[in-house]
């Protein structure tokens, strides 16, 4: 990885507020690379959720403004005002990782990306028989990532989780394999699956992850993500109680996080990148709270990039010609990078993100690329912990 193209002492570096068209300046993926010491990757959670550090990045008011504030996450309520609205993602992470073997004996690893109905696959050619010419069960279908020494063949049978689960490969959708399972998927995943912690943890999930890689407010009925909305992992009952005592409101949206959240952008030019798609839902009750918060002159704080993507997608879909934000649901493939104009969120709480990731591009669009570069350099110098189990940032929106 190359450096993040910033000198920590360079207070004369141009800010994004100097530029009339960010999108023309930051289209190269290399603009989002940076060097991170391996020791700063947080591979395990802290003993207490809210014990993490919090880097507060105020909006720049002038060219030479390089302010950052080193805080503790438990101080978050002090940085917000009564009447502000915090929006969380209430999804729950599936134990979506399975290990097993093909009918030929070869070992494989399966990561279930998404459960679907066969009716969702009308435009995909499907092979609905196994290699023994037996009809497959069409009731339990999943889109999956599969790691194996050789690619699966149509009709090939898989034995997973020490034989507790079995499936047949019936087709492909883009880079995903379509597997037809013999029995209901979710109940068996909870019994035999492994929580799909990020690959950079370089380990298998353990009992601690089963608790700590879930938010304290997840909705058990929304068991569909393969990665956690990690900005929310910092919240515990103590912080939530302090927010409530101060009169800070809370609301929920849903985005079922896919494995694409960890994928680096592989094209040299951002405009050539194809964004992954994820299911999202903005309830009308949350839309009403957002509209009322703004009407009262208060701020909407998105907890994480997943919430940001839901709210900004819903804004594009429903707040047309001056209409109020309203409920929306569907797949979103919104790609947010410098030049994007935000319509809903005023502040963003997030973790530190992987180099060359779409998430780093999103926060650069929100707070300003030069500001993010300076903040990341500061975080590295101050030994902040990075990525999913790492520390947090509170970002103000740059002038648009």
C-alpha positions as a printed Julia matrix, in Angstrom:
400×3 Matrix{Float64}:
   0.0     0.0     0.0
   1.13    3.5    -0.7
   0.89    6.48    1.58
  -2.36    8.43    1.88
  -0.79   11.38    0.01
  -0.79   13.68    3.02
   1.79   15.34    5.21
   0.44   15.55    8.76
   2.02   18.97    9.16
   0.78   20.28    5.83
  -1.71   22.87    7.0
  -1.58   24.58    3.62
  -2.87   21.56    1.74
  -5.99   22.42   -0.27
  -9.26   21.41    1.3
 -12.28   20.05   -0.51
 -14.02   23.38    0.07
 -11.5    24.89   -2.36
 -12.64   22.64   -5.16
 -15.65   23.18   -7.36
 -15.91   19.58   -8.5
 -14.48   16.92   -6.19
 -15.53   14.12   -8.51
 -13.04   15.27  -11.12
 -10.18   15.32   -8.61
 -10.52   12.0    -6.8
 -11.46    9.39   -9.38
  -8.35    7.23   -8.97
  -8.54    4.32   -6.55
  -4.93    5.08   -5.58
  -6.19    8.3    -3.97
  -7.77    6.1    -1.28
  -4.77    3.99   -0.36
  -2.8     4.39    2.87
  -0.19    2.58    4.91
  -1.43    1.01    8.16
   0.78   -0.82   10.67
  -0.53   -4.34   11.21
  -0.48   -3.75   14.97
  -3.33   -1.23   14.62
  -5.79   -3.74   13.13
  -8.23   -4.62   15.92
  -8.74   -8.38   15.61
 -10.53   -8.76   18.95
 -13.03   -6.49   20.72
 -12.26   -4.51   23.86
 -13.66   -5.9    27.11
 -16.28   -3.13   27.17
 -18.08   -1.93   24.04
 -18.04    1.77   24.88
 -14.41    1.79   26.08
 -13.18    2.55   22.56
 -11.72    5.88   21.57
 -13.64    8.44   19.54
 -11.98   10.83   17.09
 -14.19   13.87   16.5
 -13.64   15.67   13.21
 -15.42   19.05   13.14
 -16.3    20.65    9.84
 -13.48   22.83    8.5
 -14.2    26.54    8.7
 -11.1    27.73    6.83
  -8.29   26.39    4.67
  -5.81   25.92    7.52
  -8.32   24.32    9.88
  -6.94   20.9    10.85
  -8.75   20.42   14.14
  -9.39   16.93   15.47
 -10.45   16.03   18.99
  -9.38   12.88   20.81
 -12.29   11.65   22.9
 -13.69    8.49   24.43
 -16.76    6.88   22.91
 -18.56    7.2    26.23
 -18.39   10.98   25.71
 -20.58   10.81   22.59
 -23.71   12.19   24.36
 -21.73   15.36   25.22
 -21.1    15.99   21.51
 -24.79   15.84   20.58
 -27.73   18.08   21.43
 -31.17   17.42   22.88
 -33.59   16.94   20.0
 -30.98   15.43   17.69
 -31.88   12.1    16.09
 -29.61    9.05   15.96
 -30.47    6.45   13.32
 -29.34    2.83   13.79
 -29.34   -0.26   11.54
 -31.27   -3.04   13.32
 -30.11   -5.98   11.17
 -28.71   -9.17   12.71
 -25.71  -11.15   11.42
 -26.28  -14.74   10.29
 -23.86  -17.54   11.1
 -23.42  -17.67    7.36
 -20.07  -19.46    7.01
 -20.1   -23.22    6.43
 -17.39  -25.79    5.8
 -17.76  -29.11    4.04
 -16.97  -31.11    0.94
 -18.15  -31.78   -2.58
 -19.45  -35.15   -3.68
 -15.98  -35.73   -5.14
 -14.45  -35.33   -1.68
 -12.85  -31.95   -2.28
 -13.01  -29.51    0.63
 -14.83  -26.21    0.33
 -16.03  -23.18    2.25
 -19.45  -21.6     1.68
 -20.49  -18.09    2.67
 -24.21  -17.52    2.3
 -24.7   -14.02    0.9
 -28.48  -13.91    0.68
 -31.54  -16.11    1.04
 -33.91  -15.84   -1.93
 -37.11  -17.32   -3.32
 -36.78  -19.23   -6.55
 -39.24  -16.73   -8.04
 -36.56  -14.05   -7.55
 -34.42  -15.92  -10.1
 -36.79  -15.81  -13.07
 -34.13  -14.39  -15.38
 -31.42  -16.87  -14.35
 -31.13  -20.26  -16.09
 -31.41  -22.95  -13.4
 -30.53  -26.65  -13.4
 -33.08  -28.18  -11.04
 -31.7   -31.73  -10.91
 -28.62  -33.16   -9.24
 -26.03  -35.37  -10.93
 -28.2   -38.43  -10.19
 -31.06  -36.8   -12.14
 -33.03  -36.33   -8.92
 -35.17  -33.19   -8.62
 -33.84  -30.68   -6.08
 -35.81  -29.01   -3.31
 -36.83  -25.56   -4.57
 -38.01  -24.18   -1.21
 -34.63  -23.26    0.35
 -32.44  -21.26   -2.02
 -29.38  -19.14   -1.27
 -26.87  -17.05   -3.19
 -23.43  -18.04   -1.98
 -19.71  -17.4    -2.26
 -17.84  -20.7    -2.59
 -14.13  -21.32   -2.05
 -12.9   -24.58   -3.53
  -9.89  -25.86   -5.44
 -12.12  -26.33   -8.49
 -15.35  -24.51   -9.36
 -18.61  -26.29   -8.62
 -20.46  -27.96  -11.48
 -24.18  -27.8   -12.15
 -26.0   -30.5   -10.2
 -23.06  -31.14   -7.9
 -23.96  -32.15   -4.35
 -22.41  -30.6    -1.25
 -22.21  -31.96    2.27
 -21.79  -29.16    4.84
 -21.42  -28.79    8.6
 -20.29  -32.38    9.18
 -23.21  -33.7     7.17
 -25.88  -31.72    9.03
 -26.63  -29.67    5.92
 -26.64  -30.58    2.23
 -27.24  -28.66   -0.97
 -27.07  -28.81   -4.76
 -25.5   -26.23   -7.08
 -28.25  -25.2    -9.52
 -26.86  -22.09  -11.22
 -24.82  -18.88  -11.13
 -25.73  -15.24  -10.67
 -22.78  -13.03  -11.47
 -19.99  -14.14   -9.09
 -22.34  -16.04   -6.79
 -23.33  -19.71   -6.8
 -27.01  -20.58   -6.41
 -27.43  -23.43   -3.94
 -30.64  -25.35   -3.28
 -30.6   -26.7     0.27
 -32.47  -29.82    1.34
 -33.97  -28.22    4.47
 -34.71  -24.76    5.97
 -31.5   -22.75    6.03
 -31.66  -20.27    8.92
 -32.41  -22.74   11.75
 -29.5   -24.93   10.64
 -27.15  -21.97   10.29
 -27.81  -21.0    13.91
 -26.96  -24.55   14.97
 -24.05  -25.38   12.69
 -22.83  -22.22   10.97
 -19.95  -19.95   11.92
 -20.26  -16.21   12.32
 -18.6   -14.62    9.23
 -16.17  -12.28   10.93
 -14.03  -10.17    8.54
 -11.21  -11.91    6.66
  -8.59   -9.53    8.07
  -9.19  -10.97   11.55
  -7.23  -13.96   10.24
  -8.96  -16.38   12.61
 -12.16  -18.34   13.15
 -15.05  -16.86   15.08
 -15.26  -17.76   18.76
 -17.91  -17.49   21.48
 -16.99  -13.86   22.16
 -17.73  -12.93   18.55
 -21.17  -14.52   18.78
 -22.06  -11.73   21.2
 -19.76   -8.88   20.32
 -20.14   -9.03   16.53
 -23.85   -8.3    17.04
 -25.34   -4.99   18.12
 -27.16   -4.8    21.46
 -30.33   -3.57   19.69
 -30.53   -5.94   16.71
 -33.94   -7.24   15.69
 -33.88  -11.08   15.93
 -36.42  -11.23   13.11
 -33.98   -9.48   10.76
 -31.4   -12.26   10.63
 -29.96  -11.66    7.16
 -26.57   -9.88    7.25
 -23.16  -11.43    6.65
 -21.33   -8.53    8.3
 -22.15   -6.33   11.27
 -23.01   -2.62   11.05
 -19.79   -2.05   12.94
 -20.25    1.58   13.99
 -23.11    0.33   16.16
 -20.93   -2.2    18.0
 -19.67    0.59   20.31
 -23.09    1.19   21.83
 -23.96   -0.44   25.15
 -26.84    0.08   27.54
 -24.9     2.73   29.47
 -24.36    4.97   26.42
 -27.9     4.4    25.16
 -29.24    5.4    28.58
 -27.18    8.61   28.63
 -28.41    9.53   25.15
 -32.0     9.03   26.29
 -31.46   11.09   29.46
 -30.16   14.0    27.36
 -33.23   13.95   25.13
 -31.48   12.57   22.05
 -33.93   10.56   19.98
 -33.3     7.23   18.28
 -34.8     5.5    15.25
 -34.08    2.48   13.08
 -33.63    1.48    9.46
 -32.6    -1.88    8.04
 -29.82   -2.76    5.62
 -28.77   -6.38    5.34
 -25.01   -6.12    4.92
 -23.4    -8.27    2.23
 -19.85   -9.55    1.86
 -19.24   -6.84   -0.72
 -18.69   -4.42    2.14
 -15.15   -5.87    2.48
 -14.39   -5.86   -1.23
 -11.78   -3.38   -2.5
 -12.48   -1.41   -5.65
 -10.55   -3.22   -8.39
 -10.96   -0.73  -11.21
  -8.44    2.08  -11.58
 -11.2     4.62  -12.14
 -14.08    4.87   -9.67
 -16.59    5.44  -12.45
 -15.91    1.92  -13.75
 -16.71    0.26  -10.42
 -19.88   -1.84  -10.11
 -21.31   -1.43   -6.63
 -22.71   -4.44   -4.77
 -26.46   -4.46   -4.05
 -28.08   -4.89   -0.62
 -31.65   -4.95    0.66
 -32.68   -1.83    2.61
 -35.79   -0.47    4.31
 -36.71    2.95    5.68
 -39.91    2.75    7.79
 -42.36    5.65    7.65
 -42.0     6.18   11.41
 -38.27    6.85   10.95
 -38.89    9.08    7.93
 -41.35   11.12   10.01
 -38.82   11.53   12.82
 -36.16   12.67   10.35
 -38.49   15.24    8.79
 -39.52   16.55   12.22
 -35.91   16.72   13.42
 -34.91   18.87   10.47
 -38.03   21.01   10.85
 -36.93   21.67   14.45
 -33.48   22.77   13.31
 -31.78   19.73   14.84
 -29.35   17.2    13.36
 -29.73   13.68   12.01
 -26.78   11.44   12.91
 -26.29    8.29   10.86
 -24.68    5.47   12.81
 -22.5     3.94   10.15
 -22.2     3.8     6.39
 -25.07    1.29    6.11
 -27.53    3.79    7.6
 -26.09    6.47    5.33
 -26.74    4.35    2.25
 -30.33    3.62    3.29
 -31.2     7.24    4.04
 -29.55    8.76    0.99
 -31.08    6.12   -1.31
 -34.52    6.76    0.16
 -33.99   10.5    -0.28
 -33.2    10.04   -3.97
 -36.23    7.79   -4.41
 -38.87    9.69   -2.41
 -37.86   13.3    -1.73
 -38.53   14.46   -5.29
 -39.45   18.04   -6.2
 -39.41   19.18   -2.58
 -41.5    16.33   -1.2
 -40.84   15.12    2.34
 -38.72   12.02    2.89
 -40.98    8.96    3.08
 -40.81    5.2     3.53
 -38.92    3.12    1.0
 -37.7    -0.44    0.61
 -35.76   -2.32   -2.05
 -32.24   -3.07   -3.19
 -29.7    -0.27   -3.08
 -26.45   -0.12   -5.02
 -25.78    3.53   -4.24
 -22.09    4.44   -4.64
 -21.08    7.52   -2.65
 -17.76    9.21   -3.45
 -16.48   12.81   -3.5
 -18.88   15.03   -5.4
 -21.97   13.37   -3.91
 -24.58   15.75   -2.48
 -26.08   14.51    0.78
 -29.78   15.11    1.33
 -30.5    13.65    4.78
 -27.63   13.12    7.19
 -25.9    15.94    9.06
 -23.32   13.95   11.01
 -21.86   10.47   10.63
 -20.51    8.12   13.27
 -18.3     5.46   11.71
 -15.24    3.28   12.17
 -11.89    3.53   10.36
 -12.13    1.83    6.98
 -10.01   -0.36    4.73
  -7.77    1.22    2.09
  -9.29    1.47   -1.39
 -12.74    0.6    -0.03
 -16.03    2.18   -1.05
 -16.56    3.0     2.64
 -13.44    5.17    2.71
 -14.73    6.91   -0.4
 -18.07    7.51    1.31
 -16.57    9.19    4.39
 -14.29   11.24    2.12
 -17.37   12.49    0.3
 -19.07   13.39    3.58
 -16.32   15.09    5.59
 -13.98   16.13    2.75
 -11.12   14.1     1.42
  -8.34   16.31    2.81
 -10.01   16.25    6.23
 -10.26   12.45    6.2
  -6.63   12.11    5.14
  -5.54   14.34    8.02
  -7.77   12.49   10.5
  -6.46    9.06    9.46
  -2.86   10.27    9.71
  -3.62   11.6    13.2
  -5.32    8.33   14.19
  -2.29    6.29   13.1
   0.07    8.58   15.01
  -2.12    8.33   18.13
  -2.4     4.53   17.87
  -6.13    4.3    17.27
  -7.47    0.81   16.56
  -8.76    0.26   13.01
 -11.58   -1.59   11.24
 -14.57   -3.57   12.56
 -13.52   -4.0    16.2
 -11.59   -0.73   16.19
 -12.26    2.79   17.42
 -14.82    5.25   16.1
 -15.01    8.63   14.37
 -17.69   11.31   14.6
 -17.73   13.37   11.41
 -19.37   16.69   10.68
 -20.57   17.23    7.11
 -18.37   19.48    5.03
 -19.84   22.54    3.35
 -21.6    21.54    0.12
